[in-house]
Amino acid sequence: MNLKPEAKTEIILWDWLITKGINVKKIYFNRINELNAPIFTTKGINKKPDFIIKINIGYGIEFCAVEIKCSDQSKNIHDALKILDYYKKYITKKTKYFIDEKEIKINHFLVATENSVNGHLFANEIHKVSNEDSGDNWRKTNAKFKMEPLKEYSLTSMWLRRLWADFRFFRKENELKEKPSLGILMNNFAEEDESPYLFIMNYNSHLKKPSWGARYWRL
């Protein structure tokens, strides 16, 4: 079967999530697919990410919308910044998501590539940075309490922080009545854990003073 690069990436991620994700319940594609996996649909502005992942990490059923890119060109990953456009279309109700004709709530918007299974987004990343030894005290504290990974690959780390910086400006410019998280899929390579993890900027509504903060959760 002659598959396009992005379709190959989707199969790699599907297999990883299904076999290693203990909290993954089901994966939905945005179209009829080679795996005969179930699909999700949208109404409104019909621009949509590639996967919906149904999960339960201890807070009940949640749904992740995932934009998937093949990393053979770094441009593809930079283009994935359009995840913010999907986010805006969702919170303004210009795009609604459905499974089996029932509308669902999107809790997390994510970006992934075939390299997510190794802990990064770009191809052939080598250089790693240590959050537990960082000169940034905030990162060091977050890593200590497992709100960020102990280590990251540097290109992916910079890309994600740029996404989160854009997200801060986005939140200032847009009133968010719904507050899905935003981030990436990766594994916990620093601890030799092949499981998928959400590395996200999350709205922590349970705090006495609700606020946004990084979270690192196993799927």
N, C-alpha and C positions, 0 to 999 in steps of 0.2 A: 504494500500500500504506500503510495507516494503522498506523504503528508507535508503540508506547509510547516515552516519552522514554528509558528505560533501554536499550531495544532499539536505538534510534538511536545512543546513546552506544557501545554494543557494536560497531556497524558502523563508526563513526568510528575507534575504537581498533583494531579488526581490520585495517582498511585501512592505518592508520599503521604498525602493527607489521609487516605483511606487506610493504609497499612500502619502508619506511625501515629496518627492523631487519635488518641484514646477518647477525646471529647468531641470528635467529629461524628455527626449523625448521618449526614447525607450531603452530596454535592450536586448542584444543579448547573447545567450549561445554559448559555444564552441562545442555543440553537440545537437542532438535531445533530447528533455527534457520532463519532466512530465507536464509542463505548456503549451506546444506547442508554446513557445516563439520563435521568429526568431533566427537564428544562424549566426555566423560569421565564416569565414574560413581563413586559412593562406596558404601561399606558401613559399617554401624554407625549412628551418629547422622547422619541424612541432611540436615544443614545444610551447605551448601557454597557457595564463591565462584562467580563467573560464568565465569571463563576458567582454563584451564591453558595456559601458554605453554611450549613445548619449545624450549630454547635450547642453544647451545654457544658460550661466550665464551672458550674456550681451556682449560677444565678438564674437558672431556667433556660428555655430555648432562646437562642439569639441567632441572628443572621449576619454574615459577613459578605459584602460585595467586593469582589477582587478583580482588579485590572491586571491582566497578564501580558507580559512582554517577553519576546525572545531577545536574548542579550547579544546576538551576533553583531549588532550595531549599538553603540552606546546611545545614539540618537533615540532609539526606541524607548530606552528607559527615561531619558529626559522628557520625551513626549508623554510619559505616564503621569506627568504633573496634571494632566487633564482630569485626574481623579477628583481634583477640587471642583471641576465643573460638574461631574456626576453628583458630588456632595451637594452643591448649590441647587441643582435641579431637584434633588430629593427633598431638601429641607423646605424649599419653596413650593413643593407639591406639583412641580411641573412634570416630574416623572414619578410614577408609582410602580411598585414592584409586586408581582403576584406569583404564587405557586398554587397550582390546581385551582385557579380562578379566585383564590383568596388572597387579599392584600396582606403583605407582610411588612414588618418594621425592620429597617436596616440599622443594626447596632454598630457596625464597624465598616469603614471603607479602607481597603488595603491594596497594595501593589506587590506583585511577585514576579519573579522570573524563574527559569529552570535552575538557576544558581541558589535560589532560596533554600533548597535542600542542603546546601553547604554553608549557609549563613550570610550570603551576600547577594547583591543584585547584578553587578556588572561581571563581564567575562574575565577570567584569569586574574582575579584580585589576589594579591599576595600580602600586602602590607596590612598589619593589624594594629589596633590601638587598644590599650587597656583602660577600661573605665575605673577599675578598682585602684589603679595607680595614677589616675589622672590628676593633673594640677587643677582641674575644675572640681571644686569641692562638692558642687551639686551633683555632678556625675558620679563622683566617688561615693557619696552618700546613697544615691539611688542604686548603684551597683551593690553596695553593702546590704541593702534591704531588698535586693532582687526586683527592683522596679525598672532596672535596665540590665542588659547582659553584662557579664564581666568583661567581655572583649567584643570588639566589632571590627569589621574590615573598613579601612579608612574611606574609600570611595563611597561605599554605601552609607557610612556614617555621615559624611558631608552632604550627600544627596538627601538623606532623611531629615537632617537638621534644616536644610534649605526648605524642604516641604513644610516642616513645622513652623518655620519663620513665616512663610507665605500664609500658613494657616492662621497665625496670630493676627496678621493684617486682615485676613478674610473675616475673622470673628469680630474685629472692630468695625468692619464695614457692613456686616450682615447681622441682623437680629436672629439669633438661633433659638427657636422655640423647641426644636429637637436638636440633640447634641450627640450624634454618632462620633465614635472615635475615628482617628486617621493614622495610618502607619503602614507597616510592611509585614510580610511573612518571612520568617527566617528560622534556622535551627539554632540550638545552643551549643555551637561548636566548641566553645571554651571549656565546657564540661562534658564533651563527647556525647552529647545527647542529640540523637537524630530526629527527635520529635519536632513537629512544627510549633512555632511560637508566634503569638501576636506581639509585635513591638509597636506600641501605639501611644498617641497623645489622647488621653481619656478624660472625660468629664466625670469627676468624682463627686456625685451628688450626695453621697452618704456622709460626707465630712460635715463638721459643725459649720464650717465656712466653705461651701462647695467651690471647687476650683479645678482647672485643667492640670494634668500632670502625666509624666511618662509611666507606662505600665508594661510589664513583660510577662505574658501569661502563656502557659503551655496549652496547646490544643489537644 
